[in-house]
Every structure is written in structure tokens, then in C-alpha cells.
């Protein structure tokens, strides 16, 4: 399949987004905009990680809409494929929970027919920690880590790198911390009792540990690790923290892409 087939994709009952090899959104269909209540200007031309969507299951096959309007009950089954053209572009598919019986395609059925969970464990955990911060003024932070693989030997499977990141986070984070999700290269971490001023040293520690593990796989791998962060502020809700962490990550990704294009 190629990007040239958007006329066919526009008629799909699934929400569809196409992003290029830098993860910038090239196109989306009207079904995706309708399901997410987003405007085209909020999607097309933006980086895919900027979309207010977070994986809520272990395999990133179920995602949830998070935005300022508080649409935290909108969930989708999700999967992606690589397009033939443009090179390394990706097509992202979304089917809403309410459409699961009537519109689910054969491809979506392969993901499993069970009902979507009412709430993800990391969402409950974040909500609980936010409520504690609101009550006791406890410090609380979020980190979003994004892995960009620029170049790798043919014998290195990209999934191996993602698993390495997951394992390193499990080893380096405290027992009280929680890895919220791993969404195709993006990793969310919920960090109780962690003030904003502690995030720089934590990021340095994680980056150093991941470099050791990735270099062990192959020193020929070229990559970037980018962190987005947010710390709890008075009156914050979970949505607001997620949005700030997402925006901070995207701001750094935009700077990285701009430097790469110079």
C-alpha cells in the first residue's frame, strides 16, 4: 500500500493516520478526526507523538484519548503497518470501542476479540498519585522517553532495542515508580515523590545505562533518546500533566529534527 491510495483510505470506517519517516503526520481521514474530536490543523503537519493518544495496554494495541476536554473514556484498538511509499512511512489504524462489533476489520480481529479494559493500571496509578499530591502536596513527576533509531546493522532487530529500553528502565527505576506504557518507541514513566529538580540527574542516569546496553548490542547503532517531562503543579489533574510531558517531548523532537535538516 502507498500514500497515493488516500482516496480509498478516506472511505474506511477505521480512523487512519499516515506519518512519514520523521514521524510527522502527512494525512488523516475524516473518521479519525470525528472519533478523536480533533481538528485537522491539530493533526496534519504535527509530529505523531504530539497526538493526545496514549497506549494503555502492555503491547500498545489498545490506546486511549487524553486531552483537555477529559475524553478519558474514548478507547481504540490500534495497529500499524509500513507503507511502500513514501519510504519508511507508517500507516496507523484506530477502531473505537463502540464500533468493535460492527466495524472491526479482519486485521483488527487478529489483535483479539476481548472487550477493552475499563481503565489501565497506569492511569489508575497516576490518578491516585495526583490525588495524593493534591491532598498532601507530595512531589510527582512524569517522564516520556522517545527512542529514534537512525541507523542500525541489518542483523539488529529494532524490537530488540525496544526490549533493551524496557529492561533497562525496569532495572534502573525504583520499586515505587511505574512504567506506564511502551508505545512503539515511546515510554511513559510515573515517578511518585520525585520533584522536578531531580529529573535531570535521573535522565542522565537512564541515558547512561541505556547507552551501555545498546552499545553491547552493537556500537554501529545510531540513535537519539529524547525525554519529555512534567512535574505536578498545584491544582493539576492527570490530563494536564500528560499534556505538558507530551508537549515538552514534542518541542525537543522538533528541535532535533530542525538540527538534522540543517
C-alpha positions as CSV (number, residue, x, y, z in Angstrom):
1,X,0.0,0.0,0.0
2,X,1.1,3.5,-0.7
3,X,0.2,7.1,0.3
4,X,-1.3,7.5,-3.2
5,X,-4.3,5.4,-2.1
6,X,-5.7,8.0,0.3
7,X,-9.0,8.3,-1.7
8,X,-9.7,4.7,-0.8
9,X,-8.5,5.1,2.8
10,X,-10.8,8.2,3.3
11,X,-13.8,5.8,2.8
12,X,-12.6,3.4,5.5
13,X,-14.8,3.0,8.6
14,X,-11.5,3.0,10.6
15,X,-9.6,6.1,11.8
16,X,-6.4,6.3,9.8
17,X,-3.3,8.4,10.2
18,X,-0.2,8.4,7.9
19,X,3.2,9.6,9.1
20,X,6.5,10.0,7.3
21,X,9.9,8.6,8.4
22,X,10.4,11.6,10.8
23,X,7.0,10.8,12.4
24,X,5.4,13.9,11.0
25,X,1.7,13.3,10.1
26,X,1.1,13.6,6.4
27,X,-2.6,12.9,6.3
28,X,-5.5,11.6,8.3
29,X,-9.0,10.6,7.3
30,X,-12.2,12.3,8.4
31,X,-13.1,9.2,10.5
32,X,-10.1,9.7,12.7
33,X,-10.9,13.4,13.2
34,X,-14.5,12.5,14.1
35,X,-13.6,9.8,16.6
36,X,-11.0,12.0,18.4
37,X,-12.8,15.3,18.2
38,X,-9.6,16.9,16.8
39,X,-9.3,19.5,14.1
40,X,-7.2,18.7,11.0
41,X,-4.9,21.5,12.0
42,X,-4.2,19.7,15.3
43,X,-3.1,16.5,13.4
44,X,-1.7,17.1,9.9
45,X,1.8,18.6,10.0
46,X,2.3,17.7,13.6
47,X,4.6,15.0,15.0
48,X,2.7,11.8,15.7
49,X,3.9,11.8,19.4
50,X,2.1,15.1,19.8
51,X,-1.3,13.4,19.3
52,X,-3.2,13.2,22.6
53,X,-3.2,9.4,22.5
54,X,-1.6,7.0,25.0
55,X,-1.2,3.2,24.9
56,X,-2.9,1.7,27.9
57,X,-2.0,-2.0,27.4
58,X,1.3,-3.8,27.6
59,X,1.6,-4.3,23.8
60,X,0.3,-0.9,22.7
61,X,-2.6,-2.5,20.9
62,X,-5.2,-0.5,22.9
63,X,-4.9,3.2,23.1
64,X,-6.9,5.9,24.9
65,X,-7.7,9.5,24.0
66,X,-6.3,12.0,26.6
67,X,-6.9,15.7,26.0
68,X,-8.0,18.9,27.8
69,X,-11.7,18.0,27.3
70,X,-11.4,15.0,29.6
71,X,-12.4,12.4,27.0
72,X,-10.8,9.6,29.0
73,X,-13.4,7.0,28.1
74,X,-12.6,7.1,24.4
75,X,-10.5,4.0,23.6
76,X,-9.4,2.4,20.4
77,X,-7.8,-0.8,19.2
78,X,-4.7,0.2,17.4
79,X,-2.2,-1.3,15.0
80,X,0.3,0.0,12.4
81,X,2.0,-1.0,9.2
82,X,4.8,0.3,7.0
83,X,3.9,1.8,3.6
84,X,5.7,1.2,0.4
85,X,5.7,4.9,-0.4
86,X,6.9,7.2,0.9
87,X,9.8,5.2,2.1
88,X,9.6,4.2,5.8
89,X,6.2,6.0,6.2
90,X,3.7,4.3,8.6
91,X,0.0,3.9,8.5
92,X,-1.8,3.9,11.8
93,X,-5.2,2.3,12.2
94,X,-7.7,3.0,15.0
95,X,-11.1,1.5,15.7
96,X,-13.3,2.8,18.5
97,X,-14.6,0.6,21.3
98,X,-18.2,1.4,20.4
99,X,-17.5,0.2,16.8
100,X,-15.9,-3.0,17.9
101,X,-18.7,-5.3,16.8
102,X,-19.9,-3.6,13.7
103,X,-16.8,-2.1,12.1
104,X,-13.9,-4.2,13.3
105,X,-11.8,-5.4,10.3
106,X,-10.1,-8.8,9.9
107,X,-6.8,-7.1,10.7
108,X,-8.2,-5.8,14.0
109,X,-9.7,-9.2,14.8
110,X,-6.2,-10.6,14.8
111,X,-5.5,-8.4,17.8
112,X,-8.0,-10.3,19.9
113,X,-11.8,-10.0,20.4
114,X,-12.0,-9.4,24.1
115,X,-13.6,-6.2,25.4
116,X,-11.3,-3.3,26.1
117,X,-10.4,-2.7,29.7
118,X,-12.3,0.0,31.5
119,X,-9.2,1.6,32.9
120,X,-5.5,0.9,32.6
121,X,-3.4,0.2,35.7
122,X,-1.0,3.1,35.0
123,X,-4.0,5.5,34.6
124,X,-5.3,4.4,38.0
125,X,-1.8,4.8,39.4
126,X,-1.3,8.3,38.0
127,X,-4.8,9.4,39.2
128,X,-4.0,8.0,42.7
129,X,-0.7,9.8,42.9
130,X,-2.2,13.1,41.6
131,X,-4.9,12.9,44.3
132,X,-2.1,12.4,46.9
133,X,-0.2,15.4,45.6
134,X,-3.4,17.5,45.6
135,X,-4.1,16.4,49.2
136,X,-0.6,16.4,50.7
137,X,1.4,18.4,48.2
138,X,3.7,15.4,47.5
139,X,6.1,15.8,44.6
140,X,5.2,13.8,41.5
141,X,6.8,13.7,38.0
142,X,6.2,12.2,34.6
143,X,8.9,11.3,32.0
144,X,8.2,10.3,28.4
145,X,11.2,8.7,26.8
146,X,11.3,8.5,23.0
147,X,13.8,6.3,21.1
148,X,14.7,7.3,17.5
149,X,16.7,4.7,15.6
150,X,18.6,6.5,12.8
151,X,20.8,3.6,11.6
152,X,21.4,0.0,12.6
153,X,23.1,-3.1,11.2
154,X,20.8,-5.4,9.3
155,X,21.2,-8.2,11.8
156,X,19.8,-6.0,14.6
157,X,16.1,-6.2,15.0
158,X,14.5,-2.9,16.1
159,X,12.3,-4.7,18.6
160,X,15.5,-5.9,20.3
161,X,16.3,-2.3,21.0
162,X,12.9,-1.5,22.4
163,X,13.1,-4.6,24.7
164,X,16.5,-3.4,25.8
165,X,15.0,0.0,26.8
166,X,12.2,-1.7,28.7
167,X,14.6,-3.9,30.6
168,X,16.9,-1.0,31.4
169,X,14.0,1.0,32.8
170,X,12.9,-1.9,34.9
171,X,16.4,-2.3,36.3
172,X,17.1,1.4,36.9
173,X,13.8,2.8,38.2
174,X,12.8,2.4,41.9
175,X,10.2,-0.1,43.0
176,X,7.8,2.8,43.7
177,X,8.0,4.0,40.1
178,X,5.8,2.7,37.3
179,X,6.4,2.3,33.6
180,X,3.1,3.4,32.2
181,X,3.3,2.2,28.7
182,X,5.6,1.3,25.8
183,X,4.1,2.7,22.6
184,X,6.3,1.9,19.6
185,X,9.4,3.6,20.9
186,X,7.8,5.9,23.5
187,X,7.9,5.0,27.2
188,X,5.9,6.7,29.9
189,X,7.1,6.7,33.5
190,X,5.1,7.8,36.6
191,X,7.5,8.9,39.3
192,X,6.0,9.4,42.8
193,X,7.9,11.5,45.4
194,X,10.1,12.8,42.6
195,X,10.4,16.7,42.3
196,X,11.2,18.4,39.0
197,X,14.7,19.3,40.1
198,X,15.6,15.6,40.3
199,X,14.7,14.8,36.7
200,X,17.9,16.0,35.1
201,X,20.1,13.6,37.1
202,X,17.6,10.8,36.6
203,X,17.6,11.3,32.8
204,X,21.4,11.3,32.8
205,X,21.4,8.1,34.8
206,X,18.9,6.4,32.4
207,X,20.6,7.6,29.3
208,X,24.0,6.3,30.5
209,X,22.5,2.9,31.4
210,X,20.8,2.6,28.1
211,X,23.9,3.6,26.2
212,X,25.8,0.7,27.8
213,X,23.2,-1.8,26.9
214,X,22.7,-0.5,23.3
215,X,26.5,-0.4,22.7
216,X,26.6,-4.0,23.9
217,X,24.2,-5.0,21.1
218,X,26.2,-3.0,18.5
219,X,28.3,0.1,18.6
220,X,27.2,0.8,15.0
221,X,23.7,1.7,16.0
222,X,23.0,5.4,15.6
223,X,20.1,6.7,17.7
224,X,18.7,9.5,19.8
225,X,17.0,9.3,23.2
226,X,14.7,12.2,23.9
227,X,13.0,12.9,27.2
228,X,9.8,14.9,27.8
229,X,9.0,15.8,31.4
230,X,6.3,17.3,33.6
231,X,6.1,17.8,37.4
232,X,2.9,18.2,39.4
233,X,1.8,21.8,40.0
234,X,-0.9,22.9,42.3
235,X,-4.5,22.0,41.1
236,X,-3.1,19.8,38.3
237,X,-5.1,16.8,37.0
238,X,-3.7,13.8,35.3
239,X,-4.7,15.2,31.9
240,X,-2.7,18.4,32.4
241,X,0.5,16.5,33.4
242,X,0.2,14.2,30.5
243,X,-0.3,17.1,28.1
244,X,2.8,19.0,29.5
245,X,5.0,15.9,29.3
246,X,3.8,15.3,25.7
247,X,4.3,18.9,24.7
248,X,7.8,19.0,26.2
249,X,8.8,15.8,24.4
250,X,7.5,17.2,21.0
251,X,9.2,20.5,21.5
252,X,12.6,18.7,21.9
253,X,11.8,16.4,18.9
254,X,11.1,19.4,16.7
255,X,14.4,21.0,17.7
256,X,16.2,17.7,17.0
257,X,14.6,17.4,13.5
258,X,15.4,21.0,12.7
259,X,19.1,20.5,13.6
260,X,19.1,17.3,11.5
261,X,17.8,19.2,8.4
262,X,20.5,21.9,8.6
